[in-house]
Amino acid sequence: MAETHVIAVCTFRVKAGAEAEFEALLARHWKTLRGLDLATDRPTQLFKGEENGGGRVYVEVFEWLSEAASTRAHELPEVLAIWEPMGALVEARGTKPPMDFIHVSDLAL
């Protein structure tokens, strides 16, 4: 049975003053995942805005090749070279974590 693609919705709560550094990492993220054959060729979608109560938030939506690809990414130095610095640029806000990751599927109504 073929593995199913998995859409990832990633929310990042970026610290004030860290936006440019975070955006530079985000610009490399999907290209790196794609280059390692972890993500499909469905283009990434990137958004930024302000949370209620203040604070910059970024959202990235992309498609993992499979759930196994999502797991494998945690073992690859090329991916960790982006994820680890990202972790230093985000913060928890109230009850919201620094980063949120959910896997979803397309919904056709």
Long-range contacts (C-beta under 8 A, 24 or more apart in sequence): 3-65, 3-66, 3-67, 3-68, 4-66, 4-67, 4-105, 5-40, 5-42, 5-63, 5-64, 5-65, 5-66, 6-63, 6-64, 6-66, 6-67, 6-70, 6-103, 6-105, 7-61, 7-62, 7-63, 7-64, 7-103, 7-104, 7-105, 7-106, 8-60, 8-61, 8-62, 8-63, 8-64, 8-70, 8-101, 8-102, 8-103, 8-104, 9-59, 9-60, 9-61, 9-100, 9-101, 9-102, 9-103, 9-104, 10-59, 10-60, 10-61, 10-62, 10-99, 10-100, 10-101, 11-57, 11-58, 11-59, 11-99, 11-100, 11-101, 12-57, 12-58, 12-59, 12-60, 12-86, 12-90, 12-98, 12-99, 13-51, 13-55, 13-56, 13-57, 13-90, 13-91, 13-92, 13-93, 13-96, 13-97, 13-98, 13-99, 14-55, 14-56, 14-57, 14-58, 14-89, 14-90, 14-91, 15-89, 15-90, 15-91, 16-55, 16-56, 18-89, 19-56, 21-85, 21-89, 22-58, 22-86, 22-89, 22-90, 23-58, 25-82, 25-85, 25-86, 25-89, 26-58, 26-60, 26-86, 28-82, 29-60, 29-82, 30-60, 30-62, 32-78, 32-79, 32-82, 33-62, 33-64, 33-73, 33-79, 35-78, 36-73, 36-76, 36-78, 36-79, 37-65, 37-69, 38-64, 38-65, 38-69, 38-70, 38-72, 38-73, 38-76, 38-79, 39-63, 39-64, 39-65, 39-69, 40-64, 40-65, 51-93, 51-96, 53-93, 53-94, 55-91, 55-93, 64-103, 67-103, 70-103
